[in-house]
Amino acid sequence: MFTGTRVPIQSLIDHLKAGDSLDYFLEGFPSVSREQAIAFLEFALMTALGSHPQSDRFRSPDTSGQT
């Protein structure tokens, strides 16, 4: 649940999986703030990348010439 609401996090995930925009989700669930939704998405991204054993493959290669 998003804190202070009765909206499950899964609702956001389902909307995004269906191709809906974040704005569309927020219009349908006005008790969820944009900040709450973005905080969850950032947490999910960091968790996914941090726990993936090959997370470096998702990063852009260093093209600066420095090692």
C-alpha positions in Angstrom: 0.0 0.0 0.0 1.1 3.5 -0.6 1.5 5.2 2.8 -1.7 7.0 3.9 -3.8 5.5 1.2 -5.7 2.3 0.5 -4.0 2.0 -2.9 -1.9 -1.2 -3.4 1.5 -0.7 -5.0 0.5 -3.5 -7.4 -2.0 -1.1 -8.9 0.8 1.1 -10.1 2.7 -1.8 -11.5 -0.4 -3.2 -13.3 -1.1 0.2 -14.9 2.5 0.6 -16.1 2.6 -2.9 -17.4 -0.6 -2.2 -19.4 1.1 0.8 -21.0 -0.6 3.5 -19.0 1.4 6.6 -18.1 2.2 7.7 -14.6 -0.1 10.7 -15.1 -3.0 8.4 -16.0 -2.4 6.3 -12.9 -2.3 9.4 -10.7 -5.5 10.8 -12.2 -7.3 7.5 -11.2 -5.8 7.4 -7.7 -5.7 11.0 -6.4 -4.7 9.9 -2.9 -1.3 8.8 -4.3 1.1 11.7 -4.7 3.5 11.9 -7.6 6.4 11.9 -5.1 5.2 8.6 -3.6 4.9 6.9 -7.0 8.3 8.2 -8.2 9.9 7.2 -4.9 8.6 3.7 -5.3 9.8 3.5 -8.9 13.2 4.7 -8.0 13.4 2.2 -5.1 12.3 -0.6 -7.4 14.9 0.3 -10.0 17.7 0.6 -7.5 16.7 -2.7 -5.9 16.5 -4.5 -9.3 19.9 -3.2 -10.4 21.6 -3.6 -7.1 20.5 -7.2 -6.7 21.2 -8.3 -10.2 24.5 -10.2 -10.4 25.3 -8.6 -13.8 23.9 -5.1 -13.2 26.9 -3.6 -15.0 25.5 -4.8 -18.3 22.7 -2.3 -17.9 25.1 0.7 -17.5 26.5 2.7 -20.4 30.1 1.9 -21.2 32.7 4.4 -20.1 33.7 6.3 -23.2 35.9 8.9 -21.4 39.1 6.8 -21.9 39.7 6.8 -18.2 39.7 3.5 -16.2 
